[in-house]
Amino acid sequence: MDGFATRAIRVSTRTRRVDQRPTSVPIYQTVTFSAGSTDELADVTNRRVPGYVYGRLDNPTADALGDAAAELESAEAGYAVASGMAAIHLALLSLVRAGDRIVCTRAVYGSTRSLLVGTLGRFGVATAFVDPTDHAAVEVALAEAPARVLYLETVSNPTLVVADIAALADLGHRHGASVVVDNTFASPYLCRPLELGADIVVESATKYLSGHSDVLAGIVAGSRAAIDAVREAQVQTGGTIAPFAAFLVLRGIATLAVRMERHAATAAALAAWLETEPGVARVHYPGLASHPGRAVAARQLANGGGMLAVELAGGAAAGRAFIDALRIPERTASLGSIHTIVVHPPTTTHRQLRPAELVEAGIAPGLLRVSVGLEDLDDLRADFARGLVAARAAAGPEAAPA
Ligand SMILES: Cc1ncc(COP(=O)(O)O)c(C=O)c1O
């Protein structure tokens, strides 16, 4: 008989044969998968036959999420990774080489801007920032010198600028650029950039796809060839998603449609009400008639979404007072969650931007970004009314009610 230690390892890793289909995707919490022979191991490792070897290469729970993302984004293939930033950097890494140029929307997530300017900049990849609503300026930037990538956000963080993906994808392609779109603010329920002509869609699954602020994850979707290149980059750099994280995103995806409808209904009502309140200089919400991208949003998005931004007339002091007076929202970063989350982008999500860059990106000192959660509308409206009272008091006499 084998010794105790040998038997303990054997009995504790013996898997069950299951003939019935589980109704949730099992969490394959294992890094290694054992092959029946040396030849089989070599064939699977070299992808001559399908299968699993090592968790950084492939995992069945992660693959289930990649496939789900592909189907929801209308893509040939999808791939799940450790975070939204992993998705973005892997998509870019799979496309660019030293000496290349990227044209990117000006109103872009802060860490994405840092990745482009700081990290990719150090490797000889230059980025030009443009206003995505100014198609003539985008065309000039694309024509100035060859661009490998045109990078957009469907709805930008934090100013809710809506990019006309169909028109911009066409422009990008005419100038030989691959079009990469961050669809995080919209989710595939609101918008599917690949159907509008984009080549690769990236998304922070930390947000709406998972929906509960309890998991970091990212997805990339596109053609088989594009996703094979992303997988290769991931295998080399290790932005691997954990099986449990992939499971949580799959669980979230099941309720994405109902959550997005509720997020959007509450956000639309709050936005319309906020626009009429004294002390509010401007409300940015793609579902409002006052939004400059209203027509594109109506064409491109299933609804106005769950994100809005409010510019308070009293500037940063009013913004701080507003947030600190709120009882319901969480004072934290992130978005797309069950909780309403209110942040002051200049000091949090977009802290990497210098004052001039904040101005260029349209981020006013008193701008607040609101990710509308799933709480009751009446409770949120009452809480925001309380916030506005505090904001008006903090603004002082120089800030006239807007
Ligand atoms: C638009 C957008 N893209 C990407 C990311 C990065 O996602 P993650 O935090 O999952 O890396 C974020 C994070 O807030 C985001 O807002």
The ligand as an SDF file (V2000), in Angstrom:
LIG
                    3D

 16 16  0  0  0  0  0  0  0  0999 V2000
  -13.8370   53.1590  -18.9890 C   0  0  0  0  0  0  0  0  0  0  0  0
  -12.9480   52.2700  -18.1750 C   0  0  0  0  0  0  0  0  0  0  0  0
  -12.1340   51.4090  -18.8080 N   0  0  0  0  0  0  0  0  0  0  0  0
  -11.3040   50.6020  -18.1230 C   0  0  0  0  0  0  0  0  0  0  0  0
  -11.2430   50.6200  -16.7520 C   0  0  0  0  0  0  0  0  0  0  0  0
  -10.2820   49.7250  -16.0300 C   0  0  0  0  0  0  0  0  0  0  0  0
  -10.9440   48.6370  -15.4880 O   0  0  0  0  0  0  0  0  0  0  0  0
  -10.3380   47.7710  -14.2870 P   0  0  0  0  0  0  0  0  0  0  0  0
  -10.3970   48.5990  -13.0510 O   0  0  0  0  0  0  0  0  0  0  0  0
  -11.2120   46.5550  -14.2710 O   0  0  0  0  0  0  0  0  0  0  0  0
   -8.9350   47.4440  -14.6560 O   0  0  0  0  0  0  0  0  0  0  0  0
  -12.0830   51.4900  -16.0520 C   0  0  0  0  0  0  0  0  0  0  0  0
  -12.0330   51.5370  -14.5710 C   0  0  0  0  0  0  0  0  0  0  0  0
  -12.6620   52.3200  -13.9280 O   0  0  0  0  0  0  0  0  0  0  0  0
  -12.9520   52.3430  -16.7800 C   0  0  0  0  0  0  0  0  0  0  0  0
  -13.7600   53.2170  -16.1570 O   0  0  0  0  0  0  0  0  0  0  0  0
  1  2  1  0
  2  3  1  0
  2 15  2  0
  3  4  2  0
  4  5  1  0
  5  6  1  0
  5 12  2  0
  6  7  1  0
  7  8  1  0
  8  9  2  0
  8 10  1  0
  8 11  1  0
 12 13  1  0
 12 15  1  0
 13 14  2  0
 15 16  1  0
M  END
$$$$
